[in-house]
Amino acid sequence: MANINNHNFNKYDLRLSNSDYWDLFLTFDEFPVTPCTGVYSGSSLAVHYDFNNSSIFSGTTIYSLTTWDGAVNSGVTMNDIGLTGIDNGLFTYNKVSGDTSNISLVNILTGSTITLTPGDNRLILNPVTGSTGLFVYDTKLVTPNSGLTSVGTYLELCGGFYQGYYKLDGYDYEVLPTRVPKAWVAEFWLRKSDSCSGTTGTTLNDENPNNEGFFFYMGTRAENKFWNCFDGLNTGGTCTTGSTSGCTDFKETNIRTSSGVPLCPSGMTTEYNTDNNFLLFSRGVGGLMAYQYTGQTTNIINPVTEITDDRNPFLIYSRADGGNNCDGSTGATGSLSSTYSGSTSLLSQTNPLADIIDNAIGFRITSDGSIGYRLLTVTATCVNEVTVSGTSIEENYSISGTVENDIWSHVAIRFVADYKIEGCDLETNPSRLGTLYFYINGKLKHYVEGFSEFIAKRLFDNKEKQQGVPFNISLGGGSQGLVESITFDGPDPYDINMPIASNFAGTFIGDISQFKFYVDDMDVTKLTCNFLSEASRYSVLPNDTFLLTDEISLINLILQENGQELDWLP
């Protein structure tokens, strides 16, 4: 019989769990800790806007104070930028009285040109506006004459925001990378508010209240507006009395880009540069005739088609149609092979959702002070045993009250991949998992583990038809999508209620003073140092949980023995 004394002990063995909360944390993240000697401005700082620095302005356009070391700009002239630039206010259209055929609209769409100065590697952002008159996009530079004068001039956002492209697909222009080896960081000084005084009219937030609070956005700013073949609201060919206000004599169906690419879905243009014309040219329609080959680089359009006849012509077509055979007998009835038009037909539209999935992400501060992200991704459902794919929204937010109202806050978004890649692997390797961190005033307030690396992508169309659309950044807002889109004969009604406009057409209400973007990691010590170094400018008093500079250095010396680093979480 067992001795009962063998079980005479305290079975309750309790201890505090530190799995989610530490006052002090030792990590192998990076070594050694950088002593805080001021605001960090190393080579990884690729973008910096300070609205108190007049050097960023040229008219209403703003230019980064810093550039990315890997930037490329050989000088680009975009002769087709009007086709898409009219949609976000890069070019604006106002109806001219007496212009019944809207020649002024046609001139903007087909005659607008932008030339980028070679070697100017600064990120360029422009204020977003629209031509439909449906929304207002108020922004205002404010220089306080009392109160927090140390902040200097800042940007007040009341429905407006800034937007710009950092890469042009198919051109030698890229001022920010689409992928980074290990990490990137976006850093802001902003002040959230609940209202704007003096703003009248409808804002994007009024139209889409569930989209309010976007202060940063990356990806494609809109779907491909040329996904369909828009015949126009007036199909008579010539504007007539009583026609729509956007009527043009020219229609999208008969317009081509400056290089000859149709606006209607036409397939990708492939550049060939070879001396072997037998590899390039067909004998008829669908390719260039051999006699047209002059030896230079040649563009050939690969049509967009769909299979409309999957029958095998060799099995279904006879040699005659009830006529007489050579021996005088009657032949079998069947279709002549000459009536066979092929197994495919040209498409009049493509899938506008195919190239926006995982190509649009926005970061929000909601009305209750939560901070997080919204990502446009893919969903798949089974309908009648057939998989049907579409778009869905992935969101993740902190607790409410993380960002306070009417107080300047230092906000940092930091993505760190699980492993580092470099060189050609950045072009070929699939998206990595990592961790997305959100810091407020130097302290970690929210994080998302297992976050898929965001990689902006081109649109599946010819480069002339997507100039300035993919590879975008928005500061102070999300993206309009196609809500302000105008083409020949005015807005295309089939472009409304698209996913980007429905989920990202919203803005931040409040003020922005600075924005920085780093293409390398900024560990928590550097982020905290940046906050501490500028806290006095914004009259933000750090609490007593922060370590002093010499204390950081002292602890760092101790940790060097073990190759560790000082880091701290909330």
Secondary structure, DSSP 4 states (H G I P E B T S, - for coil): ---GGGG-S---------SS--SSEEE-SSSSPPP--SS---TTEEEEEETT-GGGEETTEEE-SS--TT-EE--EEETTTHHHHTTTTSS---PPTT-TT-HHHHHHHHH--EEEPTT----EEEE---SSSS---EEEEE--SSSSGGG-SEEEEEB--EEEESB-TTSSEESS-SS-SSEEEEEEEEEE-S--SS--S--HHHH-GGGTTEEEEEE-SS--TTSB----S-TTSS--TT--TT--SS-GGG-B-TTS-BSS----EEEE--S-GGGT--SSTTS--GGG--SS-EEEE---EEE---S-HHHHB-S-SS-B-TTSPBPPP-B-GGG---SEEE-SB--TTTTTTTSEEEEEE-TTS-EEEEEEEEEEEEETTEEEEEEEEEEEE--TTSS-BTSEEEEEEEEEESS---TTHHHHSPPPEEEEEEEETTEEEEEEEEEEPP-----SS-GGGSTTSSSEEEESB---TTTT--BTTB--GGGTT-HHHHHH--B-EEEEEEEEEESS---HHHHHHHHHHHTTTTT----TTSPPHHHHHHHHHHHGGGT-EEE---
